[in-house]
Amino acid sequence: MAEAYPWQDALWQQLAGRRQHAHAYLLHGPVGIGKRALAERLMASLLCQRPTASNACGDCKSCLLLKAGSHPDNYVLEPEEADKAIKVDQVRDLVSFVVQTAQMGGRKVVLIEPVESMNINAANALLKSLEEPSGDTVLLLVSHQPSRLLPTIKSRCVQQACPLPSEAMSLQWLAKALPDNTDEERAELLTLAAGSPLAAASLQVQGVREQRALVVDGVKKLLKQQQSPTQLAEGWNAIPLLLLFDWFCDWSSLVLRYQLTEDEAGLGLADMRKVIQYLAQKSSQDKILNVQDWILAQRQKVLSKANLNRVLLLEALLVQWASLPGRN
């Protein structure tokens, strides 16, 4: 059974307590807050033959088939490979499932995640099913970036924002999920995950704190001219490009903010505070803005899976970063 997260309690009562369900829900919110688990929990409850007010029973034939992954009235649509698009042929297979009669006499339930990974042809192919789903079919669409969805898809769903938990609730959950980490480490992971607790736990598993320490150390050596852009670019081979661009983008924003406010409370994580202050004092605002524009443009290329020369791209980033100090 999908895990129930404490920050979803009120939303779950609202969804599970409905007498009549919409034919399509769009569950949206940041990555790492448990939207998929919420959708799976709702799917189980909608298919269950003896649902309680709070959950699927877990014991009926429908629940047992769902648990075994062989429920005939359940369909999960996701990319065939991680980070790839959902293709039009996959959606056509889904559409032919939607028009069939439910084999167990109850509802059919479809889960699509992430919806924004559908290419334009796939999204258009889905529209008909969203407009007129046959029989008692409920579609559960999960989105991390609803702004990327066609307005026609959004307008055909009941849109449901999923809550980002409070910092206190996230840290409480992380204390159980990551008992071997200190309070300070868990708080750092939560900051790196932009407040999403499941993403924070995932970052710990990926070794992101160690990766960040390596990058921060490299940036300091770069600014002291103790290491060259080429050496660093090659040494960061194991670190995801998107993570690197996210950090440099964040750091450039912090430099700009400090130049404008001189607010020491807004310097981000402790590991880069002195560097941020140094760059804010030694760099012109124009230079920072130009570098930030460049970083955002390259980040977009990374996101769109462009075929990039990783080492050359990082070298270009580090050459610009090294040239920031000096107001000329």
ABEGO torsion letter per residue (X at the ends): XBBBBAAAAAAAAAAAABABBBABBBBBEBBGAGAAAAAAAAAAAAABABBBAABBAGABAAAAAAAAGABAABBBBBBABBGBBBBAAAAAAAAAAAABBBAAGBBBBBBBOBAAABBAAAAAAAAAAAABBBEBBBBBBBBABAAABBAAAAAABBBBBBBBBBAAAAAAAAAAABAABBAAAAAAAAAAAGGBAAAAAAAAAAGAAAAAAAAAAAAAAAAAGABBAAAAAAAAAABBAAAAAAAAAAAAAAAAAAAAAGBAAAAEBAAAAAAAAAAAAABBAAAAAAAAAAAAAAAAAAAAGBBBBAAAAAAAAAAAAAAABEAX
